[in-house]
Amino acid sequence: MLRGIAALLLFQLLGESLVFLTKLPVPGPVVGLVLLFLALQLGRRTGRAPFPQVEGAAGALLSNLGLLFVPAGVGIVSLWGVLQSQLGPIAVVLIASAAFTLAVTVWTFIAARRFFDGKWGS
């Protein structure tokens, strides 16, 4: 499991380094995740085991994912006064972002459906 965590941290470091060097407008951990995905796909295509240690470490982190939300909850409770004073703008942003996300999701689904129906349809 320690090797799996080290591999996950290595890919995060690679992503952070790549973003730092290239000034990409993408978070480093996202780039690291894409690099990890590519490495796993390459390992699968070459017939090598796709990092079973990484799979174990990722499973352990995912099983304890709820603990990662505790600091955010503590922040909300400790800043409740500020949150209450800004409740209107926060509600507007939450509703607008939810509507935008829903619209983009539906548009993406429709576009993907048209693409796959046109390419592999009867």
N, C-alpha and C positions, 0 to 999 in steps of 0.2 A: 504494500500500500504506500510505503514511503517513496518508492520509485515512481508510482503513479502520480502522487502529489508533486514530486519534483518535476516530472514531465509536464504536468499542467502549468506549473509555475514557469518552466522554461519557455513554453509556448507563449505565455503571457508576456514574459520578458522580451521574446522575439518580436511580438506585436508592438509592445511599447517602444522598443528600439527602432523598429521600422517606421513607426509614426513620428518619432522624434527626429530621425534622420531625413525623412522625406517631407515632413510637415503636412501629412495627410490630414484632412478634416474628419477623421474617424477615430473613435476611442481605441487605444492600444489593445485592450482585452478583446475587442471585437475582431481586430486583425489577427490576434493570436488564436482566437477560436477558428477563424477561417483557415489559418495555417495548420492547426491541429486537424481540422476536417480533411484538408488536402493530404496531410500525412497519413491519416487513417485510410483514406481511399487508395492512396498509393500502396500502402501495406496490404490492403485487401487484394488489389490487382496483381501484385507480385507474389501472392500466395503466402506471405508471412502473416503471422498472427497480428491482428490489429491492436497491439498494445493492451494486453489483458490487465496489466497493472493500472493503466489509465482508466479502464472501464471500472475496476474496483474502487479506485479513488473517487471517480465521478459519482458512482452509486452511493458511496458513503456521504459525500457532500450533498447530494440530492435528498438523501433520507433525513438530513438535518437542516434542510433549507429554511424551515420555519424559524430557526434561531437567528438567521440573518436579518429577519424583519424586526427583531427586538430593538436594535438601536433606533430605527425609524419611529417605532411606537413611543419610545422614551423621548425622542425629540419632539414629537407631537404633543405629548403630555406636558413637557417642560416649557414649551412655547405656546401653550393654549391661549394666552391673552393676545398674542400677536395673531394667532390663527383666527380668533374670533373677530378681531378688528378688520381683517382682510377676507372675511367669509364670502362676501359678494363677488369680488374679482376671482377668488379661487373657484367658486361654483361656476362662474361663467367660463373660465378656462377649462375646467373639468368637463363640462357639458359640450363645449365646442370641440375639444380634442377627442372626446368619445364619438361625437357625430362624424368628425373628419376621419377617424380611424375606421369607423363602420363603413363610410362611403368608399374609402380606398380599398378596404377588404372586399367589398362587393364588386367594385370595378376590377380588381385583380382576379377575382374568381370568374367573372364574366369573360375577361380577356383570356384567361387560361383555358376556360371551357371552349371558347371559339377557336383558340389555337389548336388544342388537342382534337376537337371535332373535325377541323379542317385538315389536319395532318394525318390522323389515323382513323378518320370516319369512314363510313361505308362508301 
